[in-house]
Amino acid sequence: MPKVSLPAKLFAAGAVALAAVAGAVLLPHRPARAQDLSQSVADDPTTKAWQKYHYQPARQCKRCHTAPTEDYKDSLELVTLTEYSIWQTHDKHAQAYAVLKGPRGKQISQVMFKDDKAVLKAEAGCLNCHGMSDLSKVNAPANERDRLQLDDGISCGGCHGPSGGPKPGEAWVNLHVDKSWRQFSPEEKFKAGMRDLRDPVIRAELCMSCHVGSAAEGKVVSHAMMAAGHPPLPPIEIATFSRNEPQHWRNANRVPLFTARDKKPSDKDVKNYHLDGLAFNQSQFALVGTVVAVRETLKLAQQRAAANATNKAKVWPELATNTSFGTDPKDRWPEIAMAHSDCYACHHDLRFPGYRQDRGFGYFVPGLEADRVIPGRSVVRTWPLAGLALGALQVNTKTDQLKQGLAALARATNARPFGDPAAVGSASGEVIKWCDSLLTDLRKAPLDRARATKLAREICTLWANGSKGRKGRKPAPDYETARQMASLLLVVCEELNLTGNEARKAMNDLRTYLDTEPYYRRPDRVKVLFDVMNETLPRPDNPTRYKEGQEAFAEYLKDIGNPDALQKMVGGKNAFLSTLSQDFNITKFTENLLKENVVKVLQGYSDEEEDRSLKTIARYEPEMFKKYLQALLKQLPAQ
């Protein structure tokens, strides 16, 4: 059987491949957002609190964050100083711009614009997620060396905030090298240009700006982009995605500064570093992230439904794709709506009997009356909705406003194909307000063992009872919802430290059935990237020590929280990291990465992972998912 091309594969087995393995997994780099949940996109403080700062290239961080030195040995109780090395050698975010320059980007560009380099231009709508193009224009310094580089892809400042300032000692790049920086509050750090990524709401919002989308920031994966070959955006559970990035930081419960036996964190540290519920920190991230995913999905729909947006190029990149269809977003609403719609509303298998027909279509939140939608109407993405029920149960938040908002959203969806834009925007706003209220409550209620156990058991029984309005019928979660909830459940189970053989088997069975961590080719991919790095770096003086250092670094990455492994990186002991810290040319690295033989191997790994994801989607059955949940429920502690 001939190998099908990517566009054909996306519809193989009657399903859309909603797996990120096909392309770069992109961490967003949104401009500054205030730490307050009530801050709206219109009040973005890029021109306020951060207006005097600029974003710096990754090489500014490389000097200190490639390999720990004896001079900064004390810093290891808080950070690892290997952050740049992990990002550059292992993180797909570092390759985000290379994807645009490579065969995949050229293919999409040629299909959309009849020009294989068009995606490298800002007006194509790709660079804000793939190259931090929007941030490169924020107070760009005159000094070329201090400017962002597109070849860096998604680098340090995009997540942590602008680190350069007009005067020494103003921006955080100068301030954070001093030990006194540890005592700064998140608000004080924000004023110096640093984002509080230890706050689950802020980190989730940041990640979702690309992985869900943000029209206000010019981060939209349009239906045309997906048709041309861009992978559809998969569900994102923030704790699992952060770990698989791979993360270049230690979880809070493994940071020596917070967990040293000879001292207890001060009240100030607990507040500044969000240390309440330390043992279930990742479970809190996962739960909160699910609610943020709903909010950001609806914000995307709301922003794109507002026909009076001032910056058309950012909000509606479709308008630039083919102007012959008109440049008024009202005229092109169905095309625009497809970017925030549930792909499976159209691209699903047509088996009969099938769970979709039995369940019906609409907006389903377990425990609430189903808000029905006419079959064939394309609903706003629904995969995070189940998390709203879990969040509300955790803090006893009333759901009246949520019910009203979802009912209005169903009416707006039913009004016409792809929904009535004004009504979609208004209904989305009501649910967004409810999500903001729920997030405020969740922030005040960190998880402990009892509440984490309750959460795990609630996930396992979420679909056990019949849905209101569907007498005798049990709600059937689609694949994306199941994968999102399974990821959340597995994070909680890991922190509950389920150790028995039966418990581990139940967790592994669930993980395998839904392919919750599809990057099984990562070790092989890393070996290829090491080869590219070897070709890029200057020839080492001692090849044997250099190779040993590379192998030691790879071993360290298996557990970056291990203090003994980290100590082996200190003080020039690792010849590979020492070489990387001295001389590294990102442009040359990108050129080597895009050589035909390298691209062929890496694309082969992605295709293989994608094939497995497609098969997982095609074989999915809700009843099997429920059986795996029941098996795991038996292994959970009693409440």
N, C-alpha and C positions, 0 to 999 in steps of 0.2 A: 504494500500500500504506500503510495507516495506521501512524503511528509508535507502536511499542509502549512501554508504560511500563517503568520500571526493573525491577520484579520479573520481567516477561516477558522482558526483554532478558537477564537473568542466565542464562537457559536457552536463549537463541537458539543455533542451529546445534548443539544437543545438547551444549553445554559451559557450564561455569560461568565467568563473567567474573571471573577472578582478577586484576583490575587495579585499582590504587589510584586511578586517575584519576577514579573516580566520586565520591569524597568527599575530605575533608581528609586529607592524608598527615601522620600524627601522630608526632612524635618523643616518646618517653616521658619521664617525669619522675620516675622511681622514687625512693623515699626512699634515703637513703645506703646504699651497700653497701661493706663493707670491701674494700680493694684485694687481699686475699689470695683466691686462687681457692677455697680450702677453706672460706671463710666460707659458712655456710648461710643460707637465708632466715630461719630461726628465730633466728639470731644477728644480725639486722639491727641495725646500730649507731645507728639513728635515736634510740633512747632511751639511747644510750651516748655515743659520740664527739661526736655532734651535738645532744645533748639540750638544750643551752643556746642553740642558735641558732634563728632563724626565717627563713622564706622571704619575700623582698621582691618587690613588684610591678616590672614592667618599667620603670616611670618612674624608678626609682632608678638604673637603668643608663643611661637615655636621656641624662642630663646630660653624660656623658663619651663615650658610644659612638654618638653620632649623626653628629658631624662632628669631625675632628681639629682641635685648636687649636694655636696657636704654643706655648702653655704646656706641652703634652704632645707636642711634635713628636718628641722622642727616643723616645717609646713606639712609634713607627711601625716601628722595627726589629724589634719583636716582634708587635704587634697592629696593626689598621688603624684602630680607633676609629670605624668605620662600621658596626659589628656590629648595633646597634639599627636603623639605617636599612634595612639589607638585610632583617632579620627582619620588620620592620613592613610594608614595602612589597611584599615578594616571597615571603615564606615562608608556606605553608599552615598551619603550626603556629600562626601568629598569628591565623588565622581558625577555629581548631578549635571554639571555643565558639559562634561565629556559625553554624556548621553545625548545631548543635543547635537554635538559635533560629530557623533558617530553614525553608523548605518541606520539605527532606529530613528534618530532625529532627522536625518536626511530623507528617509522614506516618508515620514509624516510631513515634512516640509514640502517635498515634491508633490505629494498628493493634495495638500491644502493650497499651496501657493504657486505650484509649477516652478519652484526655485528651491534647491536643496539647502540653501543657507538662510532662508527667510526666518526660520525659527530662532536664529541668533540675533534677530532684531527685536527691539522692545515691543513694537506694535503687534507682533504675532501673539503676544500674551503668554509666552513660555518662560521668559527670563526672571520674572519675579519669584517663581518657585525654584527654578533651576540655577539661577546665578546671582540672586540678591540684587538684581538690577535696580529696583526701586531704592534700596538703601545706599547704593553707590552714588546716588545723586544728593543724599542728605548731607549738606555742609561739606562737600568733598574738599579736602585740603589741596593746597597748591602743590605740595610735595608729592610727586608721583609715587614714591615708594610707600607713602602712608595711605594710599588709596586702596579700596577693595579691588580684588582681582576676580574676574569672572571664572577663571580656571580653578579657583578655590571651591567653586560650587557653593554649598551651604556650609559656611565656616563659623568660627567662634562668635563674632559679634552679632550675627544674625539671630542667635538664640540668647546670648548673654547681655546684649545691648551695646550701644556705641561707647567705645573705650577711649577715644581720642578727644582732647579738649584744646582750646586756644591757649591755655596757660598750664604749666606743670602743676600737678597737685589738685586739679579740678576734676578731671574724669577718673573713672574707677581704675583705669590701667595703672595710674600712678599710686592711687590710694591703697589698692588691694595687696600690695607687696608688703605692707606694714602689718604687724600683728594686731595693731589697734583696730584694723578693719573688721576683725571678728566681732567686735562689740557694736558695730553699726547696726541699726535696725533695718529691716527691709525697706522702709520708707526713706531712710537716709541713703541707702545704697541706690535706690531708684532715682533719687535726685542727682546722684553722681553718674547715672547712665546705666546701671545694672538692673536687670530683670530678676525677680524673685522666683527662680525655677523650682525652689523647694515647696512652693505653694501649689497644691495639686490643681486648683482651678486655673491658675496662671499658666502652668506648664501645659495643661490640656488644651487651653485656648490657643496657645502658641502652636502646638502641633497640629491642631485641627485647621488652622488657617490655610495650610496647604493640603492636608490629608482629607479634609472635608471641602474646604474652599472659603475664600473671603472676597466677595466682589469689591468691597471698599478698598481692598489692598491689591486689586488686580490679579487675584489668584483664582482662576476659574478653569477647570477642565471641561471644555465644551463638548457637546455631542459630536461635533465635527472632528475634534481632536481624537476622540475615542474611535470614531469610524475610520480615521486615518491611521490608527495603530497605537495610540496612547492607551495603556492599560486602564480600565475602569478603576476607580478608587475603592479599595476594599474596606470592610469594617476595621476600625482601629480601637483597640483596647490599650489604653495609654501605658499601663505598667508593663505589659508584655512587649509592646512596641519599643518602649524605652530600653528594655533589657536586650532586645534583638537588634538594637541600632548598630553596633553593640554599645552599651553604655560605657562611658569613659569616666564614670564617677562611682563611688561606693554608696550603697543604700545607707540611709541614716543610721540604721541599727548596726552598721559595721564600721562606722567612723570612730576611731579611737578617742577623739575629742569628746564625743558624746557618750561613749560606752566604757570608759576607763573605770576599773574596779575601785581605784583609790579615790575617786571623786564622783559626785553626782552633778549632772548638768544644772547650772543655775537657772533660776526662773527666767532670767533674761535670755539665756541660750534657748530654753524651751520655747519661748515666744518668737525669738528671732529666726530659729531654724525649724520651727513647726515640729517639735519633738513630742507633742502629746500623742499618745497612741503609737509609740515608737515601734513596738513589736508587730504592728499591723499597718505600718506606713504604706506599703505597696498595695494592700487591699483598699485602703482609703483612696489612693491614687486611681485605682481601677474603677471603683464605684463612682467617685466624683467625675472621672473622665467620661463615663457613659452618659451622665446627665449633660455635661458640657457638649458632647457630641450631638445630642438632640438640639440643644440651644443653637449651636453653630450651624447645623444643617438648616434650621428654620431661619436663621439670620441670612444665610446665603439666599434662600428663596425670597425672603422679604426684601433684601437689597436689590435683587435682580427683577423683582416685580414692581419696583418703584420707577415709573417711567420718566420721572423728572430728575434722575441722577445727572450731576454736572459733568462727570468725567466718563463719557460713553466708552472710550477705549478700554478703561480699566474694568468697568462693570459688565460690558457686553463685548468680549473679544470677537464674537460671531459677526458683528457688524462689519468688521474689517476683512473677514474671510471672503465674502463675495458681495460687493456693494450693489450688484445688479438686482439683488433681492430687496433692496431698500435699506435705509439707515435709520429708520424709526423703529425702536424696540417694540412698540405696540404692534406693528405689522409682523414682527418676527417672533412674537411671544411663544408659539408652540416650540420653535427651535430653541429658544432661550430656556424654556422650562425644562427641557430634557436634561440639562446639566445638573439640576438638583432633584430630578425624579428618580424613583426606584427602577433600576434597570430591569429587574425581574418582573415588573408589571407588564413588560412586553416580551422580554427575552427569557422565557421559561419553557420547560419541557411541556409537551402536550399529551402526557400520559393520561389515560382514563381507566379506572378512577385515579384521581390524583388528589393530594392533600390540599392543593390550592383551591380546587373547585369545591371541596368539602368545607373548607374554612371560609371561603369567600374572600373578598378584597376590601381593603380599607385600612383604618388606623386602629391597631390592636394593642392595648395595654392590659396585661393580665390583671384580672380583678375588677376591671371597669367594663361597662357596656361597650360592645364593639361599635365603632362608628363606620358604617358600611359605605362603600363606594361602588358605583356602577362598574361591573366587569369591563375591562378595557380602558378605563380611565387611569392615567398615570399618576400615582400618588407621590407625594414628597417622600424621600428615602425614609424607610421605617425601621431599619435594623437596630437603632439604639433605643427604641421606645420601651422595650421591656425593662430597661434599667430604671425608668421613671417609677415603676411600681416598687422596685427594690429600695430606691432612695426614699420614697415616701413612707414605706413601712419602717425604715430604720429610724426616722425622726418624727413619725406620726404627723406628717404634713397633710393638711386637708387637700383633697383633689377636685374640689368643685370647679375652680377656675380652669384646671387642666381639662376636665370633662367638657366644659363649655368651649374651650379653645379648640379641642380636637373635633367636636361636633361641627363647629364653624368651619374648620379646615376641610372636613368631609363635604360640607355643603359647597364650599368654594371649588373643591376638586370635581364635584358632580356637575357644576354649572355649565361646563363646556369642556371639550377635550383639552387636556393639560391645565385645566382650571381657569377660573377668572382671576387675573393677576392682582387686581385691587383687593379682592376678597381674600386671596391667598396671603397677601402681605398683612392684612388686618388680622386674620386668624392666627397667623404665625406669631404676630406680636403678642397676642394673649398667652400663648404657650411659652414664649420666651420669658415673659414676666413671671410666670409660675416657676419656670426653671431657675430663674434668678433667686426667687424666694427659697426654693428647695436647696440650692447651693449654699445660701446663707446659713440655713439650718444645719446642713451637713458639715460645714466648716466648724461649727460650734460643737460638733459631736464626733470626735475621733473614735475610731474603733478600738475596743478592747477584746479580750478573748471571748467573752460572753456574746458581745454584739457581732463579732466576726463569725462565731459558730451559728448564730441566728441567721446571719446573711447567707452563709453557705447552705443551710437547710432550706431557706426560702427559695434560693435559686433552684434547688433540686425539686421542689414541690410547686414551682411557679405555674406549671401547666397541668397540674394534677386535677383541678376542679373544672367543671364545665363553665364556659364563658357566659356571662349574663347576655341575654338577647339571643343566645344560640342554645336553646334548651336541648339537653341530652348530648350536645356536641362538646368536645374538648378542643380548646384552641391549639392550632398546629403551628409552631414556630417555623419560619422559613430558614434556609441554610445560614444566611448572614446573621440573623438573630441568634440562632443556635451557637454559631461560632463565637459571637460576641459574649454571650452569657457563659459559655464554656470557658473562655479565656479568663473572665472575671472569677468564675468558680475555682479554677485551677490556681490562680494567684492566692486566693483566700486559703485554699487547702494547703498550699506550700507554707504559708505563714502559721497555719494551725499545726504544722509539723506532723502531718499524718505519716507514720513510719512503718506500719505493718505491711506485710507482703500483699495482702488483699487490698489494702488502701492504695498502695503504689500501683497495683495492677489496674484498679478501677480508674485511677487518674490517667495512666498511660493509655488505657483503652479509649477514654474520652478524647484525649489529646490526638491520638492517631485517627480516630473515626472522623474528626472534623478538621484535621490538618491545621491545628491552631498555630503551629510554628513551622512554616513550610520551607525554611531556608536550610535544608539538610545538606546542601552542597557548599555551605560556607567554608568549611576547612579546606576544600579543594580550591575554592575561589581565592582564599587568602594566600595559598601557595603561589598562585599565578601572580597575585599582586606583589608578593615578595620578589618574584622574578623581575617584575616591572621596576620595582624599587631598586633592585640591584643594578639594573641597567641605567637607572637615572642617577644614582649617587656616584660620587667619585670612587675610583678603585681603592679598596681599603689597603692600608699598609700591611695588615696581618689578616689575610683571608680566613684563616682558621678561626681566629678569635671573633671575627665579624660574623661568620656563620654560626658559631656557638652562641653569640649574642642574639642573633635572630631567632634561634631555636628556643633560647631561654625566654625571650619576649613572648613568643607564641605560647609557651607553657604558662607564663604569668597571666596571660589573657584568659585562661580557663577559670581563674579565680582572682580577680584584681583586688578582692578584699582581704587576701591572705598577706599579712604583714611581712612574713618571712620571704615570700616571693618578691614583694616590693623592695625589700632591703637589698636584694641582688641587683637591682637596677641603679642603686645609688653610687654616686662618686666615680663615674667613668668605668664602672665594672662591666658595663655592657657595651661592647665595641660597635654593635649595630646602632644603638640609640645615640651613641656619641657621634658617629658619622652623620646620622640624620640631623642632629642638632646643629652641625657646623655648616653644611652645604646641601641645600635641596632646591631644585628648580622646578616649580610647579608646572610651568609651561612645557618643559621637557618631559615631565612625568605624564602629562596628558597626551603628548604626542606618542610616547611609548605605549600608553594604555590603549590607544586607538589603532595600533598596528594590526593588520589583518589577522595574523595568527592568534593574537591575544583576544581580539573581539570574537573570533570564531569559537574559542574555548569557553569564554565567559558566557556568550550567548547560548551555547550548548547547555551549560549548567542551568541557566534561567529557563530554557525551553523544557528541560527535564523536570524542573520544579513545577513549572506551569502545567505540564501534562498531568502530574500527580494531583494538582489542585483541581483540574477539570474533572478528573475521575472521582475525586472526593465529592464535588458538587453534584455530579450526575447520579451517584449512588445514594445520596442523602435521603433519609426517610425520618420524619418526625418521631414516629413510634420507636425507632431504634435509638434515637437521641434520648428519648424519655427513659428507655431501659438502662442506658448508661448512667443517667442521672440517678435512677433508683438504686443501682449498684453502688454508686458512690455515697448516696444518702446513708446506706447501712454502715458505712465506715466512719461517719462523722460522729463527734461526741454528742451526747444528749444535751439538750439545753438546760 
